[in-house]
Amino acid sequence: PVPPYQTGSDEIVNIYPSINPPTLTAHQSNRVCNALALLQCVASHPETRSAFLAAHIPLFLYPFLHTVSKTRPFEYLRLTSLGVIGALVKTDEQEVINFLLTTEIIPLCLRIMESGSELSKTVATFILQKILLDDTGLAYICQTYERFSHVAMILGKMVLQLSKEPSARLLKHVVRCYLRLSDNPRAREALRQCLPDQLKDTTFAQVLKDDTTTKRWLAQLVKNLQEGQVTDPRGIPLPPQ
């Protein structure tokens, strides 16, 4: 029998010509999304996951994540593709993170976090969160100022956007990303300068009034950024000696 990821890959490759120029129809999008749903099962199953990664199947989905068309067929395609990557990172397996860090998944997620639909943004931010929660992933993102600042810039833009159009679910993932970044000493130092004011004041008090977990994370984040700061008598933070 043909392995399911072989069938899925055929369906995927067949629609590449409809991506650029963007002519994807709803029917084509549905067909390929059914194949992606199959791949999501393969990605989450412990017995098939390693083969899935070894065959570099996630890379077949990246052209879909690169698309920018706002039409429903494309939005559905991006969301379902993100779902496959989301299923992979949900397993908390080291081999998944190691594989993803060799690919361009972080910039792809950041672009969707900046301009995707709310649902796509949520899944993309969840993927970034899962990468950050892994020690290798956190070290990778904080290794260079360029990587860290790109992540921090997009998260900052999202906070600004969320202050205008609140989404408790999306905010939860954004706060968790910031909290995890604050575990890295260099990132913590930088966040003291660039953490958005909206996370320090009462902007989100109403949105989070029933969300004790996110409120706790936010309080911990602010506490992490305050710790280790030396203040002189006039209240001006001094660099640690």
C-alpha positions as CSV (number, residue, x, y, z in Angstrom):
1,P,0.0,0.0,0.0
2,V,1.1,3.6,-0.6
3,P,2.1,5.3,2.7
4,P,-0.4,8.1,3.6
5,Y,2.3,10.8,3.4
6,Q,3.0,9.7,-0.2
7,T,-0.7,10.3,-1.1
8,G,-0.7,13.6,0.8
9,S,2.5,14.8,-0.9
10,D,1.0,14.1,-4.3
11,E,-2.0,16.2,-3.5
12,I,0.2,19.0,-2.1
13,V,2.6,19.1,-5.1
14,N,-0.3,19.1,-7.6
15,I,-1.6,22.5,-6.4
16,Y,1.8,24.3,-6.4
17,P,1.0,25.8,-9.9
18,S,-2.2,27.4,-8.4
19,I,-0.2,29.3,-5.7
20,N,1.7,31.7,-8.0
21,P,-0.1,33.5,-9.5
22,P,-2.8,32.8,-6.8
23,T,-5.6,31.1,-8.6
24,L,-6.5,28.5,-6.0
25,T,-10.2,27.6,-6.0
26,A,-12.3,26.5,-3.0
27,H,-12.5,22.9,-4.4
28,Q,-8.7,22.7,-4.8
29,S,-8.2,24.1,-1.3
30,N,-10.6,21.6,0.2
31,R,-8.9,18.7,-1.5
32,V,-5.4,19.6,-0.4
33,C,-6.7,20.4,3.1
34,N,-8.2,16.9,3.4
35,A,-4.7,15.6,2.5
36,L,-3.2,17.9,5.1
37,A,-5.6,16.5,7.7
38,L,-4.2,13.1,6.9
39,L,-0.7,14.4,7.3
40,Q,-1.6,15.9,10.7
41,C,-2.4,12.4,12.0
42,V,0.9,11.1,10.7
43,A,2.7,14.1,12.3
44,S,1.1,13.5,15.7
45,H,1.5,9.7,15.8
46,P,4.6,8.5,17.7
47,E,5.1,5.6,15.3
48,T,5.1,7.7,12.1
49,R,6.5,11.0,13.3
50,S,10.2,10.2,12.8
51,A,9.6,9.0,9.3
52,F,7.5,12.1,8.6
53,L,10.5,14.3,9.7
54,A,13.1,12.1,7.9
55,A,11.1,12.6,4.7
56,H,11.2,16.4,5.2
57,I,7.4,16.5,4.7
58,P,6.9,19.8,6.6
59,L,9.0,21.5,3.9
60,F,6.3,20.7,1.4
61,L,3.9,22.9,3.4
62,Y,6.2,26.0,3.5
63,P,5.2,27.3,0.0
64,F,1.6,27.4,1.4
65,L,2.8,29.4,4.4
66,H,4.6,31.8,2.1
67,T,1.3,32.8,0.4
68,V,-0.1,36.2,1.1
69,S,-3.5,36.1,-0.7
70,K,-6.3,37.0,1.7
71,T,-9.0,34.9,-0.1
72,R,-10.7,32.2,1.9
73,P,-9.1,29.2,0.0
74,F,-5.6,30.5,0.8
75,E,-6.5,31.4,4.4
76,Y,-7.9,27.9,4.9
77,L,-4.8,26.4,3.3
78,R,-2.4,28.4,5.5
79,L,-4.4,27.6,8.6
80,T,-4.5,23.8,7.9
81,S,-0.8,23.8,7.1
82,L,0.0,25.5,10.4
83,G,-2.2,22.9,12.0
84,V,0.2,20.2,10.8
85,I,3.2,22.0,12.2
86,G,1.2,22.7,15.4
87,A,0.5,19.0,15.8
88,L,4.2,18.3,15.5
89,V,5.3,20.8,18.2
90,K,2.4,19.7,20.5
91,T,4.3,16.4,21.0
92,D,7.1,18.2,22.9
93,E,9.7,16.0,21.1
94,Q,13.3,17.3,20.9
95,E,13.7,15.9,17.4
96,V,10.8,18.1,16.2
97,I,12.3,21.3,17.5
98,N,15.8,20.3,16.2
99,F,14.3,19.7,12.8
100,L,12.2,22.9,12.7
101,L,15.3,25.0,13.7
102,T,17.0,23.9,10.6
103,T,14.1,25.4,8.5
104,E,12.6,28.8,8.0
105,I,9.6,28.1,10.2
106,I,10.3,31.0,12.7
107,P,10.3,33.9,10.1
108,L,7.2,32.2,8.4
109,C,5.3,32.1,11.7
110,L,6.4,35.7,12.5
111,R,5.0,36.9,9.2
112,I,1.7,35.2,9.8
113,M,1.6,36.5,13.4
114,E,1.9,40.0,11.9
115,S,-0.7,39.8,9.1
116,G,-2.7,36.6,9.2
117,S,-6.3,36.1,10.4
118,E,-6.9,35.8,14.1
119,L,-7.0,32.0,14.0
120,S,-3.8,31.7,11.9
121,K,-2.1,34.2,14.2
122,T,-3.1,32.1,17.2
123,V,-1.7,28.8,15.7
124,A,1.5,30.5,14.5
125,T,2.1,32.1,17.9
126,F,1.5,28.7,19.6
127,I,4.2,27.2,17.3
128,L,6.6,30.0,18.3
129,Q,5.7,29.5,22.0
130,K,6.4,25.7,21.7
131,I,9.8,26.4,20.1
132,L,10.7,29.0,22.8
133,L,9.6,26.6,25.6
134,D,12.3,24.2,24.4
135,D,15.8,25.2,25.8
136,T,17.4,24.7,22.3
137,G,14.7,26.9,20.7
138,L,15.1,29.6,23.3
139,A,18.9,29.6,22.9
140,Y,18.5,29.7,19.1
141,I,16.2,32.8,19.2
142,C,18.3,34.6,21.7
143,Q,21.6,33.7,20.1
144,T,21.7,36.8,17.9
145,Y,20.3,40.3,18.4
146,E,18.7,40.1,14.9
147,R,16.7,37.0,15.7
148,F,15.6,38.3,19.1
149,S,14.7,41.7,17.9
150,H,12.6,40.3,15.0
151,V,10.6,38.2,17.5
152,A,10.3,41.1,20.0
153,M,9.2,43.5,17.2
154,I,6.4,41.3,16.0
155,L,5.2,40.5,19.5
156,G,5.2,44.2,20.2
157,K,3.1,44.9,17.1
158,M,0.7,42.2,18.2
159,V,0.2,43.7,21.7
160,L,-0.6,47.1,20.0
161,Q,-3.1,45.4,17.7
162,L,-4.6,43.4,20.6
163,S,-5.1,46.6,22.6
164,K,-7.4,47.7,19.7
165,E,-9.0,44.3,18.9
166,P,-8.7,42.1,22.0
167,S,-8.5,38.3,21.8
168,A,-8.0,36.6,25.1
169,R,-6.8,33.4,23.4
170,L,-4.2,35.1,21.2
171,L,-3.0,37.4,24.1
172,K,-2.4,34.2,26.2
173,H,0.1,32.9,23.7
174,V,1.8,36.3,23.3
175,V,2.2,36.7,27.1
176,R,3.6,33.2,27.4
177,C,6.2,34.0,24.6
178,Y,7.3,37.1,26.5
179,L,7.5,35.2,29.8
180,R,9.7,32.5,28.3
181,L,11.9,35.1,26.6
182,S,12.4,36.6,30.1
183,D,14.1,33.4,31.2
184,N,17.1,34.3,29.0
185,P,19.4,36.9,30.7
186,R,20.2,38.8,27.5
187,A,16.6,38.8,26.4
188,R,15.5,39.9,29.8
189,E,17.8,42.9,29.7
190,A,16.5,43.9,26.3
191,L,12.8,43.4,27.3
192,R,13.3,45.9,30.2
193,Q,13.7,48.5,27.4
194,C,11.2,47.2,24.9
195,L,8.3,45.5,26.7
196,P,5.1,47.3,25.5
197,D,3.5,49.6,28.1
198,Q,0.1,47.9,27.5
199,L,1.5,44.9,29.3
200,K,2.5,47.0,32.3
201,D,-0.6,49.1,32.7
202,T,-4.3,48.1,32.9
203,T,-4.9,47.9,29.2
204,F,-5.8,44.2,29.3
205,A,-7.4,44.1,32.8
206,Q,-10.9,43.6,31.3
207,V,-9.9,41.0,28.7
208,L,-8.0,39.0,31.4
209,K,-10.4,39.4,34.3
210,D,-11.4,35.7,34.2
211,D,-8.1,34.3,32.9
212,T,-6.1,33.6,36.1
213,T,-3.4,31.7,34.2
214,T,-2.5,34.6,31.8
215,K,-2.8,37.1,34.7
216,R,-0.3,35.0,36.7
217,W,2.1,34.8,33.7
218,L,1.9,38.5,33.2
219,A,2.6,39.2,36.8
220,Q,5.6,36.8,36.7
221,L,6.9,38.5,33.5
222,V,6.8,42.0,35.2
223,K,8.5,40.5,38.3
224,N,11.2,38.9,36.2
225,L,12.0,42.2,34.5
226,Q,12.1,44.0,37.8
227,E,14.4,41.5,39.6
228,G,18.1,42.3,39.5
229,Q,17.5,45.9,38.6
230,V,19.4,48.3,40.9
231,T,17.6,51.6,41.5
232,D,19.4,54.7,42.9
233,P,17.6,56.9,45.4
234,R,16.0,59.1,42.7
235,G,14.3,56.0,41.3
236,I,16.5,55.7,38.2
237,P,17.5,52.1,37.3
238,L,21.2,51.6,37.5
239,P,23.0,48.9,35.5
240,P,23.9,45.9,37.7
241,Q,27.4,46.1,39.0
